[in-house]
Amino acid sequence: MRRLNTIITFLLVLVIVCHIVFAGLMLMGSECNLSRYSAWAGEIFITIHLLIGFYLTIVSLVHVGKSKKKYKEENRLFWARRISGLAVFILFCFHPPMFGKETDGVFHLIPLSYAKVIIHILFVAAFFVHIFTNIRPMLVSMGIVRGSKMYRVLSVLTWILILYVLVTIVVYLAGWKLL
């Protein structure tokens, strides 16, 4: 089940990266409508990832209940992963209607309010906390160890993606004169 979750998570990350790139282009004024297709695929993978994650959490809690040993450090990371995932899911529910609405197959951007900006910043923060608390186990399960060239490349790409997200949000907010 963990191997399946790794594969689903990897596919989800690819879809989310595509969605971020396409949506970022749209937020900066491009006519790129491809973000909606990546959003649909992302919703499918998120649902599967959520169900598997929920199942694995239950299994882990059952095993911890049977164990006599208490692993405080591992438990903090365990709960940080689960809580950040739950925060991402809750804030994800607010994400689709935040930027616009689709009419006759065309996505129209709508003005942002300060409340929507705060919710989106929390969503992005929870998303990146979830990624950073879970990236090492995923990479290890894929055979990519810390210190390897691939690990460094993926770390740099992740930071570039974060910077891209921040720039697109700033450009979008500046366009609505909320900054």
C-alpha positions as CSV (number, residue, x, y, z in Angstrom):
1,M,0.0,0.0,0.0
2,R,2.9,2.4,0.8
3,R,4.4,1.7,-2.6
4,L,1.1,2.5,-4.3
5,N,0.9,5.7,-2.3
6,T,4.4,6.6,-3.4
7,I,3.5,6.2,-7.1
8,I,0.2,8.1,-6.6
9,T,2.1,10.9,-4.7
10,F,4.7,11.1,-7.5
11,L,2.0,11.4,-10.1
12,L,0.2,13.9,-7.9
13,V,3.4,16.1,-7.6
14,L,3.8,16.1,-11.4
15,V,0.2,17.1,-11.9
16,I,0.4,19.8,-9.2
17,V,3.6,21.2,-10.8
18,C,1.8,21.4,-14.2
19,H,-1.2,23.0,-12.5
20,I,1.1,25.6,-10.7
21,V,2.9,26.5,-14.0
22,F,-0.3,26.7,-16.1
23,A,-2.3,28.6,-13.4
24,G,0.7,30.9,-12.8
25,L,0.8,31.8,-16.5
26,M,-3.0,32.4,-16.4
27,L,-2.6,34.6,-13.3
28,M,0.1,36.7,-15.0
29,G,-2.2,37.4,-18.0
30,S,-1.7,34.5,-20.3
31,E,-4.7,32.8,-22.1
32,C,-3.5,29.4,-20.9
33,N,-6.5,27.3,-19.9
34,L,-4.6,24.1,-19.3
35,S,-4.7,24.5,-15.6
36,R,-8.3,23.2,-15.4
37,Y,-7.2,19.8,-16.9
38,S,-4.4,19.5,-14.4
39,A,-6.8,20.4,-11.7
40,W,-9.2,17.6,-12.6
41,A,-6.4,15.1,-12.7
42,G,-5.1,16.5,-9.4
43,E,-8.5,16.1,-7.7
44,I,-8.5,12.4,-8.6
45,F,-4.9,11.8,-7.3
46,I,-5.6,13.9,-4.2
47,T,-8.6,11.8,-3.4
48,I,-6.7,8.5,-3.8
49,H,-3.7,9.9,-1.8
50,L,-6.1,11.0,0.9
51,L,-7.8,7.7,1.2
52,I,-4.5,5.7,1.2
53,G,-3.1,8.2,3.7
54,F,-6.1,7.8,6.0
55,Y,-5.8,4.0,5.8
56,L,-2.1,4.0,6.5
57,T,-2.6,6.4,9.5
58,I,-5.2,4.0,11.0
59,V,-2.8,1.1,10.4
60,S,0.0,3.0,12.1
61,L,-2.1,4.0,15.1
62,V,-3.2,0.3,15.6
63,H,0.5,-0.8,15.5
64,V,1.5,2.0,17.9
65,G,-1.3,1.0,20.3
66,K,0.2,-2.5,20.4
67,S,3.8,-1.4,20.9
68,K,5.3,-0.8,24.3
69,K,7.9,1.7,23.0
70,K,7.1,5.4,22.6
71,Y,9.0,7.3,19.9
72,K,8.5,10.9,20.7
73,E,10.6,12.4,17.8
74,E,9.0,10.1,15.3
75,N,5.6,10.9,16.7
76,R,6.1,14.6,16.2
77,L,7.0,14.1,12.6
78,F,4.1,11.6,12.1
79,W,1.6,14.1,13.4
80,A,3.2,17.1,11.6
81,R,2.7,15.1,8.4
82,R,-0.9,14.2,9.2
83,I,-1.9,17.7,10.4
84,S,-0.3,19.4,7.5
85,G,-2.1,17.0,5.1
86,L,-5.4,17.7,6.9
87,A,-4.8,21.5,6.6
88,V,-4.0,21.1,2.9
89,F,-7.2,19.2,2.4
90,I,-9.4,21.7,4.3
91,L,-7.8,24.7,2.6
92,F,-7.9,22.9,-0.8
93,C,-11.7,22.9,-0.6
94,F,-11.6,26.7,-0.7
95,H,-9.0,26.8,-3.5
96,P,-11.1,26.2,-6.7
97,P,-13.7,29.0,-6.3
98,M,-11.1,31.4,-5.0
99,F,-9.7,32.6,-8.3
100,G,-12.6,32.4,-10.7
101,K,-15.5,30.5,-12.2
102,E,-16.1,28.7,-15.4
103,T,-18.8,29.9,-17.8
104,D,-19.4,28.1,-21.1
105,G,-16.1,26.3,-20.9
106,V,-14.1,29.5,-20.3
107,F,-12.5,30.2,-16.9
108,H,-12.9,33.8,-15.8
109,L,-10.7,35.3,-13.1
110,I,-12.5,37.2,-10.3
111,P,-11.2,39.9,-8.0
112,L,-9.6,38.7,-4.8
113,S,-10.5,39.9,-1.3
114,Y,-8.1,40.1,1.6
115,A,-9.8,37.1,3.2
116,K,-9.2,35.1,0.0
117,V,-5.6,36.2,0.0
118,I,-5.1,35.1,3.6
119,I,-6.8,31.7,2.9
120,H,-4.6,31.2,-0.2
121,I,-1.4,32.1,1.7
122,L,-2.4,29.6,4.4
123,F,-3.1,27.0,1.7
124,V,0.3,27.5,0.0
125,A,2.1,27.4,3.4
126,A,0.3,24.2,4.5
127,F,1.0,22.7,1.1
128,F,4.8,23.4,1.3
129,V,5.0,22.2,4.9
130,H,3.3,19.0,3.9
131,I,5.8,18.6,1.0
132,F,8.8,19.3,3.2
133,T,7.8,17.0,5.9
134,N,7.1,14.1,3.5
135,I,9.7,14.6,0.7
136,R,12.5,12.6,2.3
137,P,10.4,9.4,2.9
138,M,9.1,9.6,-0.7
139,L,12.5,10.1,-2.2
140,V,14.0,7.3,-0.1
141,S,11.2,4.9,-1.2
142,M,12.1,5.9,-4.8
143,G,15.8,5.1,-4.1
144,I,17.0,8.8,-4.0
145,V,19.1,9.3,-0.9
146,R,20.0,12.6,0.8
147,G,23.3,14.0,-0.5
148,S,22.9,12.5,-4.0
149,K,22.9,14.7,-7.1
150,M,19.3,13.9,-7.8
151,Y,18.3,14.9,-4.3
152,R,20.1,18.3,-4.7
153,V,18.5,18.8,-8.1
154,L,15.0,18.1,-6.7
155,S,15.7,20.4,-3.8
156,V,16.7,23.3,-6.1
157,L,13.7,22.6,-8.3
158,T,11.4,22.7,-5.3
159,W,12.7,26.1,-4.2
160,I,12.4,27.4,-7.7
161,L,8.8,26.3,-7.7
162,I,8.1,28.0,-4.4
163,L,9.7,31.2,-5.8
164,Y,7.5,30.9,-8.9
165,V,4.4,30.5,-6.8
166,L,5.2,33.6,-4.8
167,V,6.0,35.7,-7.9
168,T,2.8,34.7,-9.6
169,I,0.7,35.5,-6.5
170,V,2.5,38.9,-6.2
171,V,1.9,39.7,-9.9
172,Y,-1.8,38.7,-9.5
173,L,-2.3,40.7,-6.4
174,A,-0.6,43.7,-7.9
175,G,-2.9,43.4,-10.9
176,W,-5.9,43.7,-8.5
177,K,-4.1,46.5,-6.6
178,L,-4.3,44.6,-3.3
179,L,-0.6,45.1,-2.5
